[in-house]
Amino acid sequence: MNNKIREIIEEIDAMKLKLAEEIDKQEGHISYQIKNGYVTFEQEVLAKQRENMKNLLTWFREVPLLHLLSSPIIYAMILPAVLLDIILFVFQQVIFRIYKFELIKRSDYMHFDHRYLGYLNPIEKLNCLYCSYFNGLMLYASAVAGRTELFFCPIKHAKKVVAQHPYYEEFLSYGDEEEYQKKLKELRENALKQ
């Protein structure tokens, strides 16, 4: 990767931090604290949230029938998701230890904090739990696969990809056989340090 590309990547990372700060400012009026991993609201804020929660009877009346009928198909995806979760755990415990890769923390990708929101009814909290788990699992799987790919096949694709795992920018250029032969060993050594 040349200096200009690295410089642009650093600028993008700096802009992401700036964006996160701006979002924090915008959401500053919402008062909550995170203590020991738990989200807490002031009692008056939580009481106001509870006032805005739809009761289950109203919620069920407003949900379109097709949405209710399709929910078993949506929730059936939890079975392959849990299986993938178990396989990723075993994969990391075996393969990452053999190759001496640093383990990816599953907890960095799994965040179940919507349960603290007083304006969600139990069904909405269950839906949020499902989505948080499933989307976190996909990001976690991408990180595990990306770390593995960084060691075994660190070559960018010829076609542009829609989304990239965090290691993709370090990959070698597509079609550059000289760079591949020169830098593969160095890239693999760096992969072990991450």
C-alpha positions as CSV (number, residue, x, y, z in Angstrom):
1,M,0.0,0.0,0.0
2,N,1.5,3.3,-1.0
3,N,1.8,6.4,1.2
4,K,-1.1,8.2,-0.5
5,I,-3.5,5.4,0.1
6,R,-2.4,5.0,3.7
7,E,-2.9,8.8,4.2
8,I,-6.4,8.6,2.8
9,I,-7.3,5.7,5.0
10,E,-6.0,7.7,8.0
11,E,-8.1,10.6,7.0
12,I,-11.2,8.4,6.7
13,D,-10.5,7.0,10.2
14,A,-10.1,10.5,11.6
15,M,-13.4,11.5,9.9
16,K,-15.1,8.4,11.4
17,L,-14.0,9.6,14.9
18,K,-15.2,13.1,14.1
19,L,-18.6,11.7,13.0
20,A,-18.9,9.6,16.2
21,E,-18.2,12.7,18.3
22,E,-20.8,14.7,16.4
23,I,-23.4,11.9,16.8
24,D,-22.6,11.9,20.6
25,K,-23.2,15.7,20.7
26,Q,-26.5,15.3,18.8
27,E,-27.6,12.5,21.2
28,G,-26.4,14.4,24.3
29,H,-29.9,15.3,25.3
30,I,-30.6,11.7,26.0
31,S,-29.3,11.1,29.5
32,Y,-28.0,7.7,30.4
33,Q,-24.9,6.3,31.9
34,I,-23.0,3.0,31.4
35,K,-21.8,1.5,34.7
36,N,-20.1,-1.9,34.7
37,G,-21.6,-2.7,31.3
38,Y,-25.1,-1.8,32.4
39,V,-27.1,1.1,31.0
40,T,-28.9,3.2,33.5
41,F,-31.4,6.0,33.1
42,E,-32.5,8.6,35.6
43,Q,-35.9,7.5,37.1
44,E,-37.8,10.4,35.5
45,V,-36.4,9.5,32.1
46,L,-37.3,5.8,32.5
47,A,-40.8,6.8,33.7
48,K,-41.3,9.0,30.6
49,Q,-40.0,6.1,28.4
50,R,-42.5,3.7,30.0
51,E,-45.3,6.1,29.3
52,N,-44.4,5.9,25.6
53,M,-44.4,2.1,25.5
54,K,-47.2,0.5,23.4
55,N,-49.0,-2.2,25.4
56,L,-49.0,-5.6,23.8
57,L,-52.7,-5.5,22.9
58,T,-52.3,-2.3,20.9
59,W,-49.1,-3.6,19.4
60,F,-50.7,-6.8,18.2
61,R,-53.7,-4.9,16.7
62,E,-51.3,-2.7,14.7
63,V,-49.0,-5.4,13.3
64,P,-50.0,-6.5,9.8
65,L,-51.1,-10.1,9.6
66,L,-48.4,-11.0,7.1
67,H,-45.8,-9.7,9.5
68,L,-47.1,-12.0,12.2
69,L,-47.3,-15.0,9.8
70,S,-43.8,-14.5,8.6
71,S,-42.2,-14.2,12.0
72,P,-41.7,-18.0,12.4
73,I,-39.5,-17.9,9.2
74,I,-37.5,-15.0,10.6
75,Y,-37.0,-16.6,14.0
76,A,-36.1,-20.0,12.5
77,M,-32.9,-18.4,11.3
78,I,-31.8,-18.5,15.0
79,L,-30.9,-22.2,14.5
80,P,-28.3,-21.8,11.8
81,A,-27.1,-18.6,13.6
82,V,-26.4,-20.5,16.9
83,L,-24.7,-23.3,14.9
84,L,-22.5,-20.7,13.2
85,D,-21.7,-19.2,16.6
86,I,-20.6,-22.6,17.9
87,I,-18.5,-23.3,14.8
88,L,-16.8,-19.9,15.0
89,F,-16.0,-20.6,18.6
90,V,-14.5,-24.0,17.8
91,F,-12.7,-22.6,14.7
92,Q,-11.0,-19.9,16.8
93,Q,-10.1,-22.2,19.6
94,V,-8.5,-24.7,17.2
95,I,-7.2,-22.8,14.2
96,F,-6.3,-19.5,15.8
97,R,-4.4,-21.3,18.5
98,I,-2.5,-23.5,16.0
99,Y,-1.5,-20.4,13.8
100,K,-1.0,-18.2,16.9
101,F,-3.6,-15.6,15.8
102,E,-4.9,-13.3,18.5
103,L,-8.5,-14.4,19.3
104,I,-11.3,-12.1,18.2
105,K,-13.4,-11.0,21.1
106,R,-17.0,-12.0,20.4
107,S,-18.1,-9.4,23.0
108,D,-16.8,-6.6,20.8
109,Y,-19.6,-7.5,18.3
110,M,-22.4,-8.6,20.6
111,H,-24.3,-5.7,22.3
112,F,-27.6,-6.4,24.0
113,D,-28.4,-3.0,25.4
114,H,-31.9,-2.4,24.0
115,R,-33.4,-4.2,26.9
116,Y,-32.8,-1.2,29.0
117,L,-35.1,1.0,26.9
118,G,-38.3,1.6,28.8
119,Y,-40.4,2.4,25.7
120,L,-40.0,-1.1,24.2
121,N,-42.6,-3.7,25.1
122,P,-41.5,-7.3,25.6
123,I,-42.1,-8.3,22.0
124,E,-40.1,-5.3,20.7
125,K,-37.3,-6.2,23.2
126,L,-37.3,-9.8,21.9
127,N,-37.0,-8.5,18.3
128,C,-34.2,-6.2,19.3
129,L,-32.4,-9.1,21.0
130,Y,-32.7,-11.2,17.9
131,C,-31.4,-8.5,15.6
132,S,-28.6,-7.5,17.9
133,Y,-27.5,-11.1,18.1
134,F,-27.8,-11.9,14.4
135,N,-26.2,-8.7,13.2
136,G,-23.4,-8.9,15.8
137,L,-22.8,-12.5,14.8
138,M,-22.4,-11.6,11.2
139,L,-19.9,-8.8,12.0
140,Y,-18.1,-11.2,14.3
141,A,-18.0,-13.9,11.6
142,S,-16.7,-11.3,9.1
143,A,-13.9,-10.4,11.6
144,V,-12.9,-14.0,12.1
145,A,-13.0,-14.7,8.4
146,G,-11.0,-11.5,7.7
147,R,-8.3,-12.3,10.2
148,T,-8.1,-15.8,8.6
149,E,-8.0,-14.4,5.1
150,L,-5.3,-11.9,6.1
151,F,-3.0,-14.9,6.7
152,F,-4.0,-17.3,4.0
153,C,-5.1,-15.2,1.0
154,P,-4.4,-11.5,1.6
155,I,-5.2,-10.3,-2.0
156,K,-7.8,-7.6,-2.8
157,H,-10.5,-8.5,-5.3
158,A,-10.5,-7.1,-8.9
159,K,-14.2,-6.0,-8.5
160,K,-15.0,-3.5,-5.8
161,V,-16.7,-5.1,-2.7
162,V,-19.7,-3.5,-1.0
163,A,-18.4,-4.0,2.5
164,Q,-15.0,-4.8,3.8
165,H,-13.7,-6.4,7.0
166,P,-11.2,-4.3,9.0
167,Y,-8.1,-6.1,7.5
168,Y,-9.0,-5.6,3.8
169,E,-7.0,-2.4,3.4
170,E,-3.8,-4.2,4.3
171,F,-4.3,-6.8,1.5
172,L,-2.0,-6.9,-1.5
173,S,-3.1,-5.5,-4.8
174,Y,-5.0,-7.8,-7.2
175,G,-2.8,-9.0,-10.1
176,D,0.5,-7.7,-8.6
177,E,2.5,-11.0,-8.5
178,E,5.8,-9.2,-7.6
179,E,4.3,-7.5,-4.5
180,Y,2.7,-10.8,-3.6
181,Q,6.0,-12.7,-3.7
182,K,7.9,-9.9,-1.9
183,K,5.4,-9.0,0.8
184,L,3.4,-12.1,1.6
185,K,5.8,-13.3,4.4
186,E,5.9,-9.8,6.0
187,L,2.1,-9.5,5.8
188,R,1.7,-12.9,7.5
189,E,4.1,-12.0,10.2
190,N,2.1,-8.8,10.8
191,A,-1.1,-10.8,10.8
192,L,0.2,-12.8,13.8
193,K,0.7,-9.6,15.7
194,Q,-2.9,-8.4,15.3
